[in-house]
Amino acid sequence: MTTPDQTTSTARAVSPDSGTHWTEEGAWPVAPGIHRIPLPLPQDGLRSVNVYAIETDKGLTLIDGGWAIEASRQVLDRSLAGIGFSVRDIQSFLVTHVHRDHYTQAVVLGREVGSHVSLGLPEKPSLDRLRNAVPGESHHTPVLVRAGATDIAEQWAAAHADHEIDPSLWSYPDAWLDGDHQITVGRRALDAVSTPGHTQGHYVFADQGAGLLFAGDHVLPTITPSIGFEGSNPVQPLGDFMASLTKVRGLPDLRVLPAHGPVGMSSHERVDQLLDHHEHRLALCLEAFSGGERTAHDVARTLPWTRHERAFDSLDLFNSALATMETRVHLLLLVARGRLTMSERGGHEVYRLAGDDARP
């Protein structure tokens, strides 16, 4: 769920490497020996995902792999051919996180051409859940119930009743990334930096020598990434995300190469904006409490959503579910900060202002 981000609401979608909209097909040079390749995401509001091809003497290393659908594979084949390569030149994938638009095509190509796939170790619980999923069940349904969104939970369950997950798309990687460390890619030294938040196993890759940050979904230039929408159920995903942003802010100021959106923004500038944005959202959540109890769903209905500040009731099922779950992680952080208290009542998590002991 992308939430309103006033600091970038007028940001241009033109990417300086291509001189056109960032989703335009091609292999666009972002630095010597590095190409940005946007791959399509049909029926996805984000439209495309950027994968980055790094040239080495032995072939290519790709940062992220795209979504394993035919349209994506065709664009990848054409884009690589445009710079004199093919998928058989892909020696390895460094995948920022486990979401399908980043991981699944890397799995398929790794199996097809023998590319080596790396992924953050904290993604294993999400992979385990996906690999062992029961057809027709969604692990998000009970989260929505706890958040007080019973009607949305019922609709969500019905929408996923015939949904089956292909476990072959969710194989384990060849190697797990664990902790912060350095990875050699050709003549480059990439700092693999653990950045939990968007998912628990999210990684960014910093090429400090070239002044570049392969940011995945951790730092996006025009939207804020969803928090807590993953197979595992972390305790404090928003707290993790904000701590990870601060961690990236401690690196030198780098040029952001995001998974979605145009390249080139200052990492320091964008991190500051994202931290400010979430503090603003936390303040809006607190304003929803004027006494008495609220569920996450109650609070979500009071907030504006998307860059266009849409009312909650105007959202479709998917986005209303994400909005509810994202509100929940904001409330959990307010509990951790001592601003709210949380208890369970009737299968729902209910929140109230700290020190407000009155009962309705």
Stockholm file with secondary structure:
# STOCKHOLM 1.0

chainA/1-360         MTTPDQTTSTARAVSPDSGTHWTEEGAWPVAPGIHRIPLPLPQDGLRSVNVYAIETDKGLTLIDGGWAIEASRQVLDRSLAGIGFSVRDIQSFLVTHVHRDHYTQAVVLGREVGSHVSLGLPEKPSLDRLRNAVPGESHHTPVLVRAGATDIAEQWAAAHADHEIDPSLWSYPDAWLDGDHQITVGRRALDAVSTPGHTQGHYVFADQGAGLLFAGDHVLPTITPSIGFEGSNPVQPLGDFMASLTKVRGLPDLRVLPAHGPVGMSSHERVDQLLDHHEHRLALCLEAFSGGERTAHDVARTLPWTRHERAFDSLDLFNSALATMETRVHLLLLVARGRLTMSERGGHEVYRLAGDDARP
#=GR chainA/1-360 SS CCCCCGGGTTCCCEETTTTEETTSSSCEEEETTEEEEEEECTTCTTCEEEEEEEEETTEEEEECCCCSSHHHHHHHHHHHHHTTCCGGGEEEEECSCCSHHHHHHHHHHHHHHCCEEEEEGGGHHHHHHHHTCCTTCCTHHHHHHHTTCHHHHHHHHHHTTTCCCCGGGGCCCSEEECSSEEEEETTEEEEEEECCSSSTTCEEEEETTTTEEEEETTSCSSSCCCSSCSSSCCSCHHHHHHHHHHHHHTSCCCEEEESSSCSCCBHHHHHHHHHHHHHHHHHHHHHTCSSSCBCHHHHHTTSCBTTTTBCGGGSCHHHHHHHHHHHHHHHHHHHHTTSEEEEEETTEEEEEETTCCCCC
#=GC SS_cons         CCCCCGGGTTCCCEETTTTEETTSSSCEEEETTEEEEEEECTTCTTCEEEEEEEEETTEEEEECCCCSSHHHHHHHHHHHHHTTCCGGGEEEEECSCCSHHHHHHHHHHHHHHCCEEEEEGGGHHHHHHHHTCCTTCCTHHHHHHHTTCHHHHHHHHHHTTTCCCCGGGGCCCSEEECSSEEEEETTEEEEEEECCSSSTTCEEEEETTTTEEEEETTSCSSSCCCSSCSSSCCSCHHHHHHHHHHHHHTSCCCEEEESSSCSCCBHHHHHHHHHHHHHHHHHHHHHTCSSSCBCHHHHHTTSCBTTTTBCGGGSCHHHHHHHHHHHHHHHHHHHHTTSEEEEEETTEEEEEETTCCCCC
//
